[in-house]
Amino acid sequence: AKTDKWTLELSSRYDKINSFHEGILDTTYKISPKWKLGIYERYNFNSSDLAEQEYTFERDLHCWIMQVTWNIKDGETIWVVFKTKAFPKLPFEFARSYHMPKAGSQSEGG
């Protein structure tokens, strides 16, 4: 279901062989033109508990979209995501690493 302010998705995953059944609720509420709130819940019918919970605040920053997400699964995780509006699928990758200078480079010690 979708309105100007709400989106709502309900789904179910069922595996008869492994006797596995989950229900999923995914909803988004548009608080204002710049703010959205998202809620994702995954319920395990076999164990009668929430298998995963996720809460997201999204802010439109004109050229960027920022998301702050709190995920509760086997522990708790919080992450911040920035997406460009012009190229939403363009990844930005950050990693901590160190590459040894190549032999003969100016940065080689000696």
Residue pairs with C-beta under 8 A, 6 or more apart in sequence:
1 7
1 8
2 8
4 30
5 29
5 30
6 27
6 28
6 29
6 30
7 27
7 28
8 25
8 26
8 27
9 24
9 25
9 26
9 27
10 23
10 24
10 25
10 26
11 23
11 24
11 26
12 21
12 22
12 23
12 24
13 20
13 21
13 22
13 24
14 20
14 21
14 22
15 21
19 46
20 46
21 44
21 45
21 46
22 42
22 43
22 44
22 45
22 51
23 42
23 43
23 45
24 40
24 41
24 42
24 43
25 39
25 40
25 41
25 43
26 38
26 39
26 40
26 41
27 38
27 39
28 36
28 37
28 38
28 39
29 36
29 37
29 38
30 36
31 37
33 60
34 59
34 60
35 57
35 58
35 59
35 60
36 56
36 57
36 58
37 55
37 56
37 57
37 58
38 54
38 55
38 56
38 57
38 58
39 54
39 55
39 56
40 52
40 53
40 54
40 55
40 56
41 50
41 52
41 53
41 54
42 50
42 51
42 52
42 53
43 49
43 50
43 51
44 50
44 51
50 72
51 73
52 71
52 72
52 73
53 71
53 72
53 73
54 69
54 70
54 71
54 72
55 69
55 70
56 67
56 68
56 69
56 70
57 67
57 68
58 65
58 66
58 67
59 65
59 66
59 67
60 85
62 85
63 84
63 85
63 86
64 82
64 83
64 84
64 85
65 82
65 83
65 84
65 85
65 88
66 80
66 81
66 82
67 80
67 81
67 82
67 83
68 78
68 79
68 80
69 78
69 79
69 80
69 81
70 76
70 77
70 78
71 77
71 78
71 79
82 92
84 90
101 107
101 108
101 109
102 108
